[in-house]
Amino acid sequence: MKVEELFQNKDTVVKEIYEKILEMAEGFGPVVIEPKKTSIHLKNKSAFGGVHPKKKCLEFNVVLSKRIYDDRIKKIERVSANRFHHYFRFESASQIDESFIQLMKESYSLLG
């Protein structure tokens, strides 16, 4: 699967959100982009983020060592004693704010 294929038949805003997230993540250091069948993993040494393009929005999961609370989070999964997957839903690139960037940076460092 190629990255571009995951954005076919999606609103243009979905790709804009992805590009903004990717730009922010690349500011932390090297990022490996690993397309899957329905998602894209962003990796340092391990996947620190998961991109899930939807028709009109983008869901992004961040791996953290603690549970956090944010109105943009749609689901939280506890995958081990010290690992939580937080699923954010973004409908515009303007929702990518400093607090989210800091969480993504924390995830990048945690899995690096």
Residue, then its C-alpha position, 0 to 999 in steps of 0.5 A: m500500500k502507498v501513502e497516497e492510496l490511503f487518501q483517495n476518496k477522502d476530503t482534502v482536509v484529511k491529507e492536510i491534517y496528515e501533512k501537518i502532523l508529519e511536519m511536526a513529527e519530523g521536527f523531533g528527529p528521524v521519522v519512518i513512514e510505514p504504510k499499512k492496509t488501512s493506516i500509516h505507522l509513524k516510527n522512531k524505533s517503534a511506532f509512536g503514532g498511527v494515522h487512520p484516514k477517514k472520509k472527513c476526518l483523521e484519527f491519530n493514535v498516540v502511545l503514552s505511558k499514562r492516561i490523559y484526558d482531552d476532548r479530542i480523544k475518542k477512545i483510550e486503550r490500556v495495552s499494558a501496565n504503562r502503555f496507553h493508546h489515545y485515539f484523537r479525532f481531527e476534523s481540521a489542521s487547526q486542531i493540531d495545537e501545542s498541547f497535541i504536539q507535546l504529547m506526540k513528542e512525548s510518544y516519540s521519545l518514549l518509543g525511541 
